Amino acid sequence: MKIQLWREILEPYALAVEELQVKFNHIMMAYRRAGQYSPIEQVTGRVKRISSILEKAQRKGIDIDNISGKIEDIAGVRIICQFVEDIYKVVELIKKRKDMTIKSEKDYIACKKDSGYRSYHIIVRYSVETVNGPMTIPVEIQIRTLAMNFWATVEHSLQYKYKENMPERVRERLHKSAEAIIVLDQEMSSVRDEIMDAQNSFHIKAMMISDILNNIQNLYKVANKREVIKIQDEFFRIYKTEDLEQLERFSKELDIIAEGYQAQSLR
């Protein structure tokens, strides 16, 4: 198959990955903008390299002309969560969406692989608009915790290095580290509420400060400079106290001032 044909085949897969990354990142930011904890911590994506596709086709006995229909993980999106509980929340979010349909799913968390690998896999069908019209693409979505992802990345590198001949001593250490990852995830879940409260407070404060600074910047364009400097000094004073209630009150008062100047400019 010519390189140019490979590019044409893989282009819709790349488009599907790009669009899904944007959508899942939007979900994450929507939670945070609403001052809520997001079950999604990070989103990444990739299209399989041509060499990896050929290797898999050869291993599975798939004819090159049937690759698009037979290999379902050419397009891949990975969603990283902080806690195991978040993984199942993300699965439910995906199931409720109307822009993709689930073809299959595998829970390697409840039933981990013999190697120790843990993750939740979903194959979805997702439609993209190409120059030749709409096309439905299979996309593999992997959902896992940060700890699971670290282990899986290391294990994948070792599998690539040793192929089918991984030394037993290395395999045993991987198994032990997989068990340690399970314990780590359990420990993190035990303090989940405390972590969520702390992170929510951090995100709320960060967004509030961003809004205040934007308002002050806009006031420099329309208000008396001395007045704006006084407002700015007051902000820095409150900011140093680290008092979230004072900061929230200041933000609301500043919103009223900014709205007043905006109303004057519209007259």
C-alpha positions in Angstrom: 0.0 0.0 0.0 1.4 3.4 -0.9 2.2 6.0 1.8 -0.3 8.4 0.3 -3.1 5.8 0.6 -2.1 5.3 4.3 -2.4 9.1 4.9 -5.9 9.1 3.3 -7.0 6.1 5.4 -5.7 7.5 8.7 -6.8 11.1 8.2 -10.4 10.5 9.4 -9.1 8.6 12.5 -6.9 11.6 13.3 -10.0 13.9 13.0 -12.0 11.6 15.3 -9.2 11.7 17.9 -8.9 15.5 17.7 -12.6 16.1 18.1 -13.0 13.7 21.0 -10.1 15.3 22.8 -11.8 18.7 22.5 -15.1 17.3 23.7 -13.7 15.5 26.8 -11.5 18.5 27.7 -14.7 20.7 27.4 -16.4 18.4 29.9 -13.5 18.7 32.3 -13.5 22.5 32.1 -17.3 22.7 32.4 -17.1 21.0 35.8 -14.3 23.3 36.9 -16.0 26.5 35.7 -19.1 25.4 37.7 -17.0 25.0 40.8 -17.4 21.3 40.8 -14.9 18.4 41.0 -14.1 17.0 37.6 -13.9 13.2 37.2 -11.6 13.8 34.2 -8.1 14.9 35.1 -6.4 14.7 31.7 -7.1 13.7 28.1 -4.7 12.5 25.5 -5.1 10.9 22.1 -3.2 9.2 19.3 -3.5 7.4 16.0 -1.6 4.2 15.8 1.6 4.3 13.9 1.6 2.5 10.5 4.3 0.1 11.8 2.1 -0.8 14.8 -0.9 -1.3 12.6 1.1 -3.6 10.3 2.5 -5.6 13.3 -1.0 -6.1 14.7 -2.4 -7.1 11.3 0.3 -9.7 10.9 -0.2 -11.0 14.4 -3.9 -11.3 14.0 -3.8 -12.6 10.5 -5.7 -9.6 9.1 -5.4 -8.8 5.4 -4.1 -5.2 4.8 -7.1 -4.3 2.7 -9.4 -5.2 5.7 -7.5 -3.2 8.3 -10.1 -0.4 8.6 -12.9 -2.9 9.4 -10.9 -5.3 11.5 -8.7 -3.2 13.8 -10.7 -1.1 16.2 -8.0 0.7 18.1 -6.3 2.6 15.3 -7.8 5.8 16.9 -7.3 6.0 20.6 -8.3 8.4 23.4 -7.0 8.0 26.9 -8.9 9.6 29.8 -6.9 9.9 33.1 -8.7 10.1 36.4 -7.5 10.6 40.0 -9.7 7.9 41.6 -11.1 4.5 40.6 -14.6 5.8 41.4 -14.1 8.6 38.8 -13.5 6.0 36.1 -17.0 4.6 36.4 -18.4 8.1 36.5 -16.7 8.8 33.2 -18.1 5.6 31.7 -21.6 6.7 32.7 -21.0 10.1 31.1 -19.9 8.4 27.8 -23.0 6.1 27.9 -25.3 9.1 28.1 -23.8 10.9 25.1 -25.7 11.1 21.8 -22.7 11.8 19.6 -21.2 8.4 20.0 -22.4 4.8 20.4 -20.8 2.1 22.4 -19.9 -1.1 20.5 -18.2 -2.9 23.3 -16.6 -2.5 26.7 -14.1 -4.3 28.9 -13.6 -3.8 32.6 -10.0 -4.7 33.3 -10.3 -3.1 36.7 -12.8 -5.5 38.1 -11.1 -8.3 36.2 -7.5 -7.3 35.7 -5.3 -9.1 33.1 -2.9 -11.8 34.1 0.0 -9.4 33.6 -1.5 -7.0 36.3 -2.8 -4.5 33.7 -5.9 -2.5 34.8 -7.9 -0.1 32.8 -11.5 0.4 31.4 -11.8 0.0 27.7 -14.7 1.2 25.5 -15.0 0.9 21.8 -17.2 3.7 20.5 -18.4 4.5 17.0 -18.0 8.2 16.2 -19.0 10.0 13.1 -16.7 12.6 11.4 -17.3 14.8 8.4 -14.7 14.2 5.7 -14.2 15.7 2.2 -15.9 12.5 0.9 -18.9 12.8 3.3 -19.7 11.4 6.8 -17.7 8.5 8.0 -18.1 6.4 11.2 -14.9 5.6 13.0 -14.2 3.1 15.7 -12.3 4.7 18.6 -10.9 2.9 21.6 -11.3 5.0 24.8 -9.1 3.9 27.7 -10.0 5.2 31.1 -7.6 4.7 34.0 -6.2 6.3 37.1 -2.8 8.2 37.2 -1.3 5.2 39.0 -2.7 2.7 36.5 -1.4 4.8 33.6 2.1 4.9 35.1 2.2 1.1 35.4 0.7 0.5 32.0 3.3 2.9 30.4 6.2 1.0 32.0 4.7 -2.4 31.1 4.2 -1.4 27.5 7.8 -0.3 27.2 9.0 -3.6 28.6 6.8 -5.6 26.4 8.1 -3.7 23.4 11.7 -4.3 24.5 11.3 -8.1 25.2 8.5 -8.9 22.8 7.4 -12.4 23.9 10.6 -13.2 25.9 10.3 -11.0 29.0 12.5 -12.5 31.8 10.6 -14.1 34.7 12.4 -11.8 37.2 11.1 -8.7 35.4 7.6 -10.3 35.1 7.5 -11.0 38.8 8.5 -7.4 39.7 5.8 -6.1 37.4 3.2 -8.2 39.2 4.4 -6.9 42.6 4.3 -3.3 41.4 0.8 -3.9 40.0 -0.4 -5.1 43.4 1.2 -2.0 44.9 -0.7 0.2 42.4 -4.0 -1.4 43.7 -3.1 -0.6 47.3 -2.2 3.0 46.2 -5.5 3.5 44.4 -7.4 2.2 47.5 -5.5 4.5 49.8 -6.2 7.5 47.6 -9.9 6.6 47.5 -10.0 6.5 51.3 -9.1 10.2 51.4 -11.0 11.1 48.2 -13.5 13.6 49.9 -10.7 15.6 51.6 -8.7 15.8 48.3 -11.8 16.8 46.3 -12.6 19.6 48.8 -9.1 20.9 48.7 -9.0 20.9 44.9 -12.4 22.5 44.6 -11.3 25.3 46.8 -8.2 25.8 44.7 -10.1 25.9 41.4 -12.7 28.2 42.8 -10.1 30.6 44.1 -8.1 30.5 40.8 -11.2 31.3 38.7 -12.2 34.1 41.1 -8.8 35.7 40.9 -8.8 35.4 37.2 -12.2 37.2 37.0 -11.0 39.9 39.4 -7.8 40.6 37.4 -9.9 40.8 34.2 -12.2 43.3 35.7 -9.4 45.4 37.0 -7.7 45.3 33.6 -11.0 46.4 31.9 -11.5 49.2 34.5 -8.2 50.8 33.5 -9.8 51.5 30.1 -12.9 53.3 31.4 -12.4 54.4 35.0 -10.3 57.0 36.8 -6.8 55.6 37.1 -6.5 56.6 40.8 -9.7 54.8 41.6 -8.5 51.6 39.8 -5.2 51.7 41.7 -7.1 51.9 45.0 -9.1 48.9 43.9 -6.0 47.0 42.8 -4.3 47.7 46.2 -7.4 46.5 48.0 -7.3 43.3 46.0 -3.6 42.6 46.9 -4.4 43.3 50.6 -7.2 40.8 50.6 -5.3 38.3 48.5 -2.5 38.2 51.1 -4.9 37.3 53.8 -5.9 34.1 51.9 -9.5 34.6 53.2 -11.8 33.1 50.6 -14.9 34.7 52.0 -13.3 38.2 51.8 -12.1 37.5 48.3 -15.6 36.4 47.2 -17.2 39.5 48.7 -14.6 41.7 47.0 -15.2 39.9 43.7 -19.0 40.5 43.9 -18.5 44.2 44.7 -16.1 44.6 41.8 -18.6 43.0 39.5 -21.1 45.6 40.4 -18.6 48.4 39.8 -17.6 46.9 36.4 -21.3 46.5 35.4 -21.9 50.2 36.3 -19.1 51.4 34.0 -20.3 49.1 31.3 -23.9 50.5 31.5 -22.4 54.1 31.3 -20.5 53.2 28.1 -23.7 51.9 26.5 -25.6 55.2 27.0 
